[in-house]
Amino acid sequence: DAISPMIYWPMTEPAGKRTDYATLASDFLDNSYGRLLFAGMHVYPRNDTDTYNFSEMEKEIKYLREIGAHGLSIYNYALLKQNNYFDDLKNIPFQEKALIPIMPWK
């Protein structure tokens, strides 16, 4: 009933690269055939020089909302806790409770 691709690449400038978060998320949504899309993201550095931070997560969440994704999943809990992102998530992108998406095929 839903697709949840784990897209573990950042958003890139310019957009459109094969491993660009926005490009991949849009492609999955375009090919979801009306089913729900809960795109995955992660909160850990991808390599020794990566400077992943909360602003990247915010950009990805904002983009998913702009394209009409139904939700998201974040990997991994331990790093959310280690980086103290729970309050940031609650106070910035998740101030309002989410509605459960309608599944007309049920």
C-alpha positions in Angstrom: 0.0 0.0 0.0 3.0 2.3 0.3 6.5 2.7 -1.0 9.3 3.8 1.4 12.5 4.2 -0.6 15.6 4.8 1.5 17.2 7.8 -0.2 20.5 8.4 1.6 22.0 11.1 -0.6 21.8 14.8 0.0 20.1 17.4 -2.1 22.6 18.7 -4.7 23.1 21.9 -6.6 22.3 21.9 -9.3 19.6 19.4 -8.9 19.2 16.4 -11.2 22.2 14.3 -10.5 21.7 10.6 -10.3 22.2 10.6 -6.5 20.3 13.9 -5.8 17.7 13.5 -3.0 15.1 15.7 -4.8 15.5 14.0 -8.1 15.1 10.5 -6.6 12.2 11.5 -4.3 10.3 13.1 -7.3 11.0 10.0 -9.4 9.6 7.7 -6.8 6.5 9.9 -6.3 5.9 10.1 -10.1 6.1 6.3 -10.3 4.1 5.4 -7.2 0.9 4.8 -9.2 -1.3 6.6 -6.7 0.0 4.7 -3.7 1.6 6.4 -0.6 5.2 7.6 -0.6 7.1 7.8 2.7 10.6 8.7 1.6 13.5 7.8 3.7 16.4 10.0 4.8 19.3 9.6 7.2 21.1 11.7 9.8 24.6 10.4 9.7 27.7 11.6 7.7 28.0 9.8 4.4 31.8 9.9 4.4 34.7 11.5 6.4 34.3 14.9 4.9 30.5 15.1 5.1 29.1 17.9 7.3 25.5 16.6 7.5 23.5 18.7 9.8 19.9 19.5 10.8 19.5 22.0 7.9 19.9 19.2 5.4 17.1 17.2 7.1 14.9 20.4 7.0 15.5 20.9 3.3 14.6 17.3 2.5 11.4 17.5 4.7 10.4 20.8 3.1 11.0 19.3 -0.4 8.9 16.2 0.3 6.0 18.4 1.4 6.3 20.6 -1.7 6.0 17.6 -4.0 3.2 16.0 -2.1 4.9 13.0 -0.5 2.7 11.4 2.2 5.4 11.2 4.8 8.9 10.3 5.6 11.1 8.0 7.6 14.4 8.9 9.2 17.3 6.6 9.8 18.6 6.2 12.5 17.1 6.7 15.9 20.4 6.6 17.8 21.9 9.5 15.8 18.7 11.5 16.1 19.1 11.1 19.9 22.9 11.6 19.8 22.6 14.9 17.9 19.6 16.0 20.0 17.4 16.5 16.9 14.1 15.5 18.6 13.4 19.0 19.9 14.5 20.6 16.6 12.1 18.3 14.7 9.2 19.0 17.1 9.7 22.8 17.1 10.4 23.3 13.4 9.1 20.9 10.8 6.7 18.9 13.0 4.9 21.7 14.9 1.5 20.4 13.7 0.3 16.8 14.0 0.1 14.9 10.7 -3.1 13.6 9.3 -3.3 9.9 8.4 -3.3 9.7 4.6 -6.5 8.4 2.9 -6.1 5.1 1.2 -9.1 5.0 -1.3 -8.1 1.5 -2.5 -8.8 0.0 0.9 
